[in-house]
Amino acid sequence: MLILSRKVNEKVVIGDDITVSIIEVRGDQVRIGIDAPKKIKVFRQEVFDAIKEENKAASESAAVIPQVNFGPAVK
């Protein structure tokens, strides 16, 4: 993990196309802005964790397909 100190209006660049800007520091809260291409999804950790849990639950509840008995086969 890279740990940096930044001040308001300073930025961190990730790769060629992601910029994280420090917008405001107030007490123990920091407001940041993230500029990234639309194809890159950006989530807060708690939202990301909830999405992962929902996806896991959905994959574990496999769809049940009822078997239909059409009676004896006709020749």
MDTraj code that builds the backbone (N, CA, C; nanometers):
import mdtraj as md
import numpy as np

residues = "MET LEU ILE LEU SER ARG LYS VAL ASN GLU LYS VAL VAL ILE GLY ASP ASP ILE THR VAL SER ILE ILE GLU VAL ARG GLY ASP GLN VAL ARG ILE GLY ILE ASP ALA PRO LYS LYS ILE LYS VAL PHE ARG GLN GLU VAL PHE ASP ALA ILE LYS GLU GLU ASN LYS ALA ALA SER GLU SER ALA ALA VAL ILE PRO GLN VAL ASN PHE GLY PRO ALA VAL LYS".split()
xyz = np.array([
    [0.0850, -0.1175, 0.0000],
    [0.0000, 0.0000, 0.0000],
    [0.0896, 0.1238, 0.0000],
    [0.0594, 0.2139, -0.0878],
    [0.1302, 0.3422, -0.0922],
    [0.0557, 0.4417, -0.0026],
    [0.1256, 0.5059, 0.0864],
    [0.0651, 0.6046, 0.1763],
    [0.1244, 0.7406, 0.1433],
    [0.0374, 0.8368, 0.1152],
    [0.0798, 0.9712, 0.0758],
    [0.0150, 1.0758, 0.1638],
    [0.0804, 1.1885, 0.1753],
    [0.0190, 1.3061, 0.2371],
    [-0.0125, 1.4031, 0.1249],
    [-0.1317, 1.4595, 0.1272],
    [-0.1740, 1.5553, 0.0251],
    [-0.2480, 1.6684, 0.0930],
    [-0.2448, 1.7835, 0.0332],
    [-0.3182, 1.8995, 0.0819],
    [-0.4340, 1.9279, -0.0135],
    [-0.5246, 2.0145, 0.0302],
    [-0.6375, 2.0531, -0.0542],
    [-0.5858, 2.1035, -0.1888],
    [-0.6522, 2.0629, -0.2942],
    [-0.6222, 2.0959, -0.4337],
    [-0.5018, 2.0204, -0.4895],
    [-0.4405, 1.9331, -0.4115],
    [-0.3339, 1.8486, -0.4652],
    [-0.3965, 1.7194, -0.5187],
    [-0.3231, 1.6513, -0.6061],
    [-0.3777, 1.5344, -0.6749],
    [-0.2821, 1.4171, -0.6682],
    [-0.3376, 1.2998, -0.6928],
    [-0.2628, 1.1767, -0.7102],
    [-0.3057, 1.1202, -0.8448],
    [-0.2091, 1.0815, -0.9270],
    [-0.2394, 1.0252, -1.0583],
    [-0.2132, 0.8754, -1.0544],
    [-0.3101, 0.7973, -1.1026],
    [-0.2985, 0.6516, -1.1079],
    [-0.3021, 0.6115, -1.2551],
    [-0.1951, 0.5525, -1.3021],
    [-0.1885, 0.5150, -1.4430],
    [-0.1931, 0.6393, -1.5297],
    [-0.2465, 0.6215, -1.6501],
    [-0.2545, 0.7320, -1.7450],
    [-0.3851, 0.8091, -1.7385],
    [-0.4885, 0.7505, -1.6767],
    [-0.6198, 0.8119, -1.6919],
    [-0.7047, 0.8207, -1.5658],
    [-0.6439, 0.8084, -1.4480],
    [-0.7191, 0.8229, -1.3232],
    [-0.6501, 0.9275, -1.2369],
    [-0.7284, 1.0256, -1.1907],
    [-0.6759, 1.1305, -1.1037],
    [-0.7636, 1.1392, -0.9791],
    [-0.7006, 1.1391, -0.8641],
    [-0.7704, 1.1556, -0.7369],
    [-0.7318, 1.2929, -0.6825],
    [-0.8304, 1.3778, -0.6603],
    [-0.8065, 1.5150, -0.6126],
    [-0.8572, 1.5300, -0.4698],
    [-0.7816, 1.5995, -0.3877],
    [-0.8259, 1.6311, -0.2526],
    [-0.9087, 1.7590, -0.2622],
    [-1.0349, 1.7480, -0.2297],
    [-1.1280, 1.8607, -0.2437],
    [-1.1367, 1.9417, -0.1147],
    [-1.1469, 1.8699, -0.0026],
    [-1.1664, 1.9397, 0.1244],
    [-1.1223, 1.8490, 0.2392],
    [-1.0636, 1.9084, 0.3412],
    [-1.0302, 1.8372, 0.4645],
    [-1.0985, 1.9121, 0.5773],
    [-1.1834, 1.8404, 0.6510],
    [-1.2564, 1.9031, 0.7608],
    [-1.2564, 1.8059, 0.8789],
    [-1.1757, 1.8354, 0.9785],
    [-1.1653, 1.7453, 1.0938],
    [-1.1055, 1.6128, 1.0503],
    [-1.1792, 1.5035, 1.0768],
    [-1.1302, 1.3711, 1.0392],
    [-1.1917, 1.3211, 0.9088],
    [-1.2538, 1.4099, 0.8333],
    [-1.3126, 1.3717, 0.7048],
    [-1.2385, 1.4394, 0.5900],
    [-1.2233, 1.3642, 0.4828],
    [-1.1587, 1.4145, 0.3616],
    [-1.2539, 1.3929, 0.2455],
    [-1.2795, 1.4968, 0.1708],
    [-1.3598, 1.4846, 0.0479],
    [-1.2624, 1.4741, -0.0681],
    [-1.2828, 1.3709, -0.1494],
    [-1.1971, 1.3513, -0.2652],
    [-1.2817, 1.3499, -0.3917],
    [-1.2186, 1.3828, -0.5018],
    [-1.2809, 1.3723, -0.6324],
    [-1.2009, 1.2722, -0.7144],
    [-1.2700, 1.1877, -0.7878],
    [-1.2028, 1.0869, -0.8692],
    [-1.2430, 1.1084, -1.0134],
    [-1.1438, 1.1291, -1.0967],
    [-1.1671, 1.1464, -1.2399],
    [-1.1127, 1.0216, -1.3090],
    [-1.2033, 0.9423, -1.3661],
    [-1.1647, 0.8177, -1.4315],
    [-1.2552, 0.7960, -1.5527],
    [-1.2094, 0.7181, -1.6493],
    [-1.2942, 0.6873, -1.7652],
    [-1.4228, 0.6170, -1.7204],
    [-1.5297, 0.6337, -1.7970],
    [-1.6579, 0.5729, -1.7613],
    [-1.6511, 0.4210, -1.7555],
    [-1.5579, 0.3615, -1.8306],
    [-1.5479, 0.2149, -1.8317],
    [-1.4919, 0.1604, -1.7004],
    [-1.4331, 0.2454, -1.6187],
    [-1.3785, 0.2034, -1.4895],
    [-1.4809, 0.2339, -1.3810],
    [-1.5225, 0.1299, -1.3106],
    [-1.6216, 0.1464, -1.2048],
    [-1.5515, 0.1895, -1.0766],
    [-1.6072, 0.2898, -1.0107],
    [-1.5516, 0.3414, -0.8852],
    [-1.6611, 0.3319, -0.7792],
    [-1.6325, 0.2608, -0.6692],
    [-1.7301, 0.2413, -0.5629],
    [-1.6676, 0.2749, -0.4284],
    [-1.7504, 0.3163, -0.3328],
    [-1.7077, 0.3203, -0.1942],
    [-1.6939, 0.1751, -0.1489],
    [-1.6032, 0.1483, -0.0551],
    [-1.5767, 0.0102, -0.0122],
    [-1.7030, -0.0610, 0.0347],
    [-1.7870, 0.0081, 0.1149],
    [-1.9069, -0.0588, 0.1674],
    [-2.0061, -0.0936, 0.0572],
    [-2.0136, -0.0127, -0.0466],
    [-2.1014, -0.0431, -0.1603],
    [-2.0444, -0.1608, -0.2392],
    [-1.9136, -0.1599, -0.2617],
    [-1.8478, -0.2699, -0.3330],
    [-1.8693, -0.4025, -0.2601],
    [-1.8527, -0.4013, -0.1270],
    [-1.8734, -0.5228, -0.0477],
    [-2.0178, -0.5721, -0.0585],
    [-2.1151, -0.4804, -0.0558],
    [-2.2559, -0.5190, -0.0677],
    [-2.2845, -0.5798, -0.2049],
    [-2.2269, -0.5237, -0.3092],
    [-2.2455, -0.5780, -0.4442],
    [-2.1873, -0.7190, -0.4516],
    [-2.0671, -0.7381, -0.3955],
    [-2.0056, -0.8712, -0.3958],
    [-2.0930, -0.9722, -0.3221],
    [-2.1482, -0.9326, -0.2075],
    [-2.2343, -1.0228, -0.1307],
    [-2.3607, -1.0590, -0.2085],
    [-2.4214, -0.9604, -0.2734],
    [-2.5418, -0.9873, -0.3524],
    [-2.5108, -1.0807, -0.4683],
    [-2.3975, -1.0583, -0.5346],
    [-2.3588, -1.1458, -0.6455],
    [-2.3321, -1.2879, -0.5964],
    [-2.2685, -1.2997, -0.4806],
    [-2.2399, -1.4317, -0.4239],
    [-2.3696, -1.5033, -0.3901],
    [-2.4623, -1.4329, -0.3273],
    [-2.5904, -1.4930, -0.2900],
    [-2.6688, -1.5357, -0.4140],
    [-2.6645, -1.4527, -0.5176],
    [-2.7366, -1.4862, -0.6412],
    [-2.6767, -1.6088, -0.7081],
    [-2.5449, -1.6213, -0.7054],
    [-2.4823, -1.7366, -0.7705],
    [-2.5040, -1.8647, -0.6911],
    [-2.5222, -1.8540, -0.5600],
    [-2.5443, -1.9717, -0.4766],
    [-2.6884, -2.0203, -0.4819],
    [-2.7807, -1.9346, -0.5157],
    [-2.9205, -1.9761, -0.5252],
    [-2.9497, -2.0101, -0.6711],
    [-2.9080, -2.1289, -0.7107],
    [-2.9269, -2.1742, -0.8496],
    [-3.0749, -2.1892, -0.8781],
    [-3.1120, -2.1555, -0.9991],
    [-3.2519, -2.1688, -1.0401],
    [-3.2896, -2.3165, -1.0432],
    [-3.4050, -2.3479, -0.9869],
    [-3.4534, -2.4851, -0.9849],
    [-3.5496, -2.5019, -1.1015],
    [-3.5165, -2.5961, -1.1896],
    [-3.6019, -2.6234, -1.3052],
    [-3.6803, -2.7508, -1.2755],
    [-3.8121, -2.7391, -1.2658],
    [-3.8907, -2.8594, -1.2333],
    [-3.8855, -2.9590, -1.3492],
    [-3.8831, -3.0872, -1.3125],
    [-3.8877, -3.1906, -1.4153],
    [-4.0331, -3.2238, -1.4421],
    [-4.0630, -3.2390, -1.5688],
    [-4.2005, -3.2689, -1.6095],
    [-4.2041, -3.4121, -1.6606],
    [-4.2976, -3.4901, -1.6076],
    [-4.3119, -3.6284, -1.6532],
    [-4.4226, -3.6321, -1.7571],
    [-4.3867, -3.6637, -1.8804],
    [-4.4838, -3.6682, -1.9890],
    [-4.5443, -3.8079, -2.0050],
    [-4.5194, -3.8948, -1.9122],
    [-4.5742, -4.0309, -1.9219],
    [-4.4837, -4.1187, -2.0056],
    [-4.5304, -4.2389, -2.0349],
    [-4.4459, -4.3316, -2.1121],
    [-4.4253, -4.2808, -2.2551],
    [-4.3111, -4.3136, -2.3089],
    [-4.2798, -4.2727, -2.4448],
    [-4.3673, -4.3478, -2.5444],
    [-4.4153, -4.2788, -2.6441],
    [-4.5005, -4.3380, -2.7462],
    [-4.4128, -4.3742, -2.8658],
    [-4.4310, -4.4999, -2.9157],
    [-4.3506, -4.5427, -3.0302],
    [-4.4301, -4.5372, -3.1558],
])
top = md.Topology()
chain = top.add_chain()
for i, resn in enumerate(residues, 1):
    res = top.add_residue(resn, chain, resSeq=i)
    for name in ("N", "CA", "C"):
        top.add_atom(name, md.element.get_by_symbol(name[0]), res)
traj = md.Trajectory(xyz[None], top)
